[in-house]
Amino acid sequence: MFKALIRLTAFLFGTWVGIQVGIRVLFRFRPGPTPHRIAPLLGSRARLRYSDPLRILDFAGVRRNACVVDVGCGPGVLTLEALRRVGVEGQVYAVDMNAEVLDQLDRRLSDIDARNVKIGLGPADRLPVPDNCADVVVMMSMLPVIKDRGAALKEARRVLKPSGALIVGEEIREPDYVRGRTVERWAEEAGFRLVGREGGALRYMLKFMSDEYFQALGLNARPATN
């Protein structure tokens, strides 16, 4: 009986590992957005325990009256918290390429005063956001699924103010997870420098500033990271 239980456990674990490997390989060669049918899970209590939007906003340094661009906003878990943080004088752009999840967000916003939230349908490499308007651009579990990551990062650079920050976060639960060093390399190639880090190998957030920011300060050398 005990041996049979061990064999069953090993079989189930092996099956789970095989599925995970298959999904990750598929996403690596065919990146794409999160299906809208599982979007409600993004706001579940279990997920919020390790991906708290308030913690993300704190790490990004989002303050009242700021302008935040939520790239890959999904059903708007981070968007709604950003709206509360920036207040009525702030601005939030919620961008996603999935019309169904944007409809979900629009329904959620209909119950509150959300005049300073602009919902935009479009890909991350063509953001429907004006130049030099954002204090913070957030890409949570988003960058690896974008086909043209370089173009998406250049778009983030376009919409950010010279003093604005780019926040990129990833977690190993996602099938398209990549290491922080990989994201750092992508960002550096697009003209960003790493200035802050939170988390570890399983879940992390990285904070970047553009080269223009350091040039304005007369700093050409790469700063030490936190």
C-alpha positions as CSV (number, residue, x, y, z in Angstrom):
1,M,0.0,0.0,0.0
2,F,2.8,2.4,0.9
3,K,4.7,1.6,-2.2
4,A,1.6,2.1,-4.4
5,L,1.1,5.5,-2.7
6,I,4.7,6.5,-3.5
7,R,4.3,5.4,-7.1
8,L,1.1,7.4,-7.4
9,T,2.6,10.5,-5.9
10,A,5.6,10.2,-8.2
11,F,3.4,9.8,-11.2
12,L,1.3,12.8,-10.3
13,F,4.3,14.9,-9.6
14,G,5.9,13.9,-12.9
15,T,2.8,14.7,-14.8
16,W,2.6,18.1,-13.2
17,V,6.2,18.8,-14.0
18,G,5.7,17.7,-17.6
19,I,2.7,20.0,-18.0
20,Q,4.7,22.9,-16.6
21,V,7.6,22.3,-18.9
22,G,5.3,22.0,-21.9
23,I,3.5,25.2,-21.1
24,R,6.7,27.1,-20.5
25,V,8.2,25.9,-23.8
26,L,5.0,26.8,-25.6
27,F,5.0,30.3,-24.2
28,R,8.7,30.7,-24.9
29,F,8.2,30.1,-28.6
30,R,4.7,31.5,-28.9
31,P,4.4,34.3,-26.4
32,G,0.9,35.8,-25.9
33,P,-1.4,37.6,-23.4
34,T,-3.2,36.0,-20.6
35,P,-6.5,34.5,-21.8
36,H,-9.5,36.6,-20.6
37,R,-11.2,33.6,-19.1
38,I,-8.6,33.3,-16.3
39,A,-8.4,37.1,-15.8
40,P,-10.6,37.0,-12.6
41,L,-7.9,34.8,-11.0
42,L,-5.5,37.8,-11.1
43,G,-7.5,39.4,-8.4
44,S,-8.0,36.4,-6.2
45,R,-7.0,36.5,-2.5
46,A,-4.4,33.8,-3.1
47,R,-2.6,35.8,-5.8
48,L,-2.8,39.1,-3.9
49,R,-0.9,37.6,-1.0
50,Y,2.2,37.4,-3.1
51,S,1.4,40.1,-5.7
52,D,0.0,43.0,-3.6
53,P,-0.7,46.0,-5.8
54,L,-0.1,48.4,-2.9
55,R,3.4,46.9,-2.5
56,I,4.0,47.4,-6.2
57,L,2.9,51.1,-6.0
58,D,5.1,51.6,-2.9
59,F,8.1,50.2,-4.6
60,A,7.4,52.3,-7.7
61,G,7.2,55.4,-5.5
62,V,3.7,56.4,-6.8
63,R,2.4,59.5,-5.0
64,R,-0.6,61.7,-5.1
65,N,-1.2,63.6,-8.4
66,A,1.1,61.2,-10.3
67,C,0.6,59.7,-13.7
68,V,0.7,55.9,-13.9
69,V,0.6,53.7,-17.0
70,D,-0.5,50.2,-16.3
71,V,0.7,48.1,-19.2
72,G,-1.1,44.8,-19.5
73,C,-3.6,46.0,-17.0
74,G,-6.0,43.0,-17.3
75,P,-9.2,43.4,-15.2
76,G,-7.6,46.3,-13.4
77,V,-6.4,45.1,-10.0
78,L,-3.4,47.5,-10.1
79,T,-5.3,50.1,-12.0
80,L,-7.9,50.6,-9.3
81,E,-5.3,50.8,-6.5
82,A,-3.3,53.3,-8.6
83,L,-6.4,55.4,-9.1
84,R,-6.9,55.6,-5.3
85,R,-3.2,56.4,-4.8
86,V,-3.0,59.3,-7.3
87,G,-6.3,60.9,-6.4
88,V,-8.5,63.1,-8.5
89,E,-5.7,65.2,-9.7
90,G,-3.7,62.3,-10.9
91,Q,-4.0,60.2,-14.1
92,V,-4.0,56.5,-14.8
93,Y,-3.7,54.9,-18.2
94,A,-4.9,51.3,-18.3
95,V,-3.6,49.5,-21.5
96,D,-4.2,46.0,-22.7
97,M,-4.5,44.2,-26.0
98,N,-7.4,42.0,-24.8
99,A,-10.7,43.7,-25.4
100,E,-12.6,41.3,-23.1
101,V,-10.6,42.1,-20.0
102,L,-10.8,45.8,-20.8
103,D,-14.6,45.4,-20.8
104,Q,-14.4,43.8,-17.4
105,L,-12.3,46.8,-16.2
106,D,-14.8,49.3,-17.7
107,R,-17.6,47.6,-15.8
108,R,-15.7,47.9,-12.6
109,L,-14.9,51.5,-13.2
110,S,-18.6,52.3,-13.9
111,D,-19.3,52.0,-10.1
112,I,-16.8,54.6,-9.0
113,D,-15.6,58.1,-10.0
114,A,-13.0,57.2,-12.6
115,R,-12.8,60.3,-14.8
116,N,-9.1,60.3,-14.6
117,V,-8.7,56.7,-15.9
118,K,-8.2,56.3,-19.6
119,I,-8.6,52.8,-21.0
120,G,-6.6,52.0,-24.1
121,L,-6.8,49.0,-26.4
122,G,-3.4,48.3,-27.9
123,P,-0.1,46.4,-27.8
124,A,2.7,47.3,-25.5
125,D,4.9,48.3,-28.4
126,R,2.3,50.9,-29.5
127,L,0.9,52.4,-26.4
128,P,-2.0,54.8,-26.8
129,V,-0.4,57.2,-24.3
130,P,1.1,60.7,-25.0
131,D,4.8,61.4,-24.9
132,N,6.6,62.3,-21.7
133,C,3.5,62.2,-19.5
134,A,4.1,59.3,-17.1
135,D,5.8,59.3,-13.7
136,V,5.6,55.5,-13.6
137,V,5.2,52.7,-16.2
138,V,4.3,49.3,-14.7
139,M,4.8,46.0,-16.5
140,M,3.9,43.1,-14.2
141,S,4.2,39.6,-15.6
142,M,4.1,41.2,-19.0
143,L,7.4,41.8,-20.7
144,P,8.4,38.2,-21.6
145,V,5.1,37.6,-23.5
146,I,5.7,40.6,-25.8
147,K,7.1,39.5,-29.2
148,D,9.0,42.8,-29.7
149,R,10.3,43.5,-26.2
150,G,12.8,46.1,-27.5
151,A,10.0,48.1,-29.1
152,A,7.8,47.8,-25.9
153,L,10.7,49.1,-23.7
154,K,11.3,52.0,-26.1
155,E,7.6,52.8,-25.9
156,A,7.9,52.9,-22.1
157,R,10.8,55.3,-22.5
158,R,8.8,57.5,-24.9
159,V,5.8,57.9,-22.5
160,L,7.9,58.4,-19.4
161,K,8.9,61.8,-18.1
162,P,12.7,62.2,-17.9
163,S,12.4,61.6,-14.1
164,G,9.9,58.7,-14.6
165,A,10.5,55.1,-13.5
166,L,9.9,51.8,-15.2
167,I,8.8,48.9,-13.0
168,V,9.1,45.3,-14.3
169,G,8.0,42.4,-12.2
170,E,8.0,38.7,-12.7
171,E,7.1,35.6,-10.7
172,I,8.0,32.0,-11.2
173,R,4.4,30.9,-11.2
174,E,4.0,32.4,-14.6
175,P,4.8,30.0,-17.5
176,D,6.8,32.7,-19.3
177,Y,9.0,33.5,-16.3
178,V,12.5,34.8,-16.9
179,R,15.3,35.7,-14.5
180,G,15.9,39.3,-13.4
181,R,19.3,39.4,-15.1
182,T,17.5,38.7,-18.4
183,V,15.1,41.6,-17.9
184,E,18.0,43.8,-16.8
185,R,19.8,43.1,-20.1
186,W,16.7,43.8,-22.1
187,A,16.2,47.1,-20.3
188,E,19.8,48.2,-20.7
189,E,19.6,47.6,-24.4
190,A,16.6,49.9,-24.5
191,G,18.4,52.7,-22.6
192,F,17.4,52.0,-19.0
193,R,19.5,51.5,-15.9
194,L,18.6,49.4,-12.9
195,V,18.2,51.5,-9.7
196,G,16.2,49.2,-7.4
197,R,15.3,45.6,-6.8
198,E,12.9,43.8,-4.5
199,G,12.3,40.1,-4.0
200,G,14.3,37.1,-4.9
201,A,14.5,34.3,-7.5
202,L,10.9,33.3,-7.2
203,R,9.3,36.7,-7.4
204,Y,11.0,40.0,-8.0
205,M,10.4,43.6,-9.0
206,L,13.0,45.8,-10.8
207,K,13.0,49.6,-11.0
208,F,14.7,51.3,-13.9
209,M,15.4,54.9,-14.8
210,S,16.3,56.1,-18.3
211,D,19.7,57.2,-19.4
212,E,18.4,60.7,-19.9
213,Y,17.6,61.0,-16.2
214,F,21.3,60.3,-15.3
215,Q,22.6,62.5,-18.1
216,A,20.5,65.4,-16.8
217,L,22.1,64.9,-13.4
218,G,25.6,64.8,-15.0
219,L,26.0,61.1,-14.1
220,N,27.4,58.9,-16.8
221,A,28.5,56.0,-14.7
222,R,26.0,53.3,-13.8
223,P,24.7,53.9,-10.3
224,A,24.9,51.2,-7.5
225,T,21.7,49.2,-7.2
226,N,19.8,48.9,-3.9
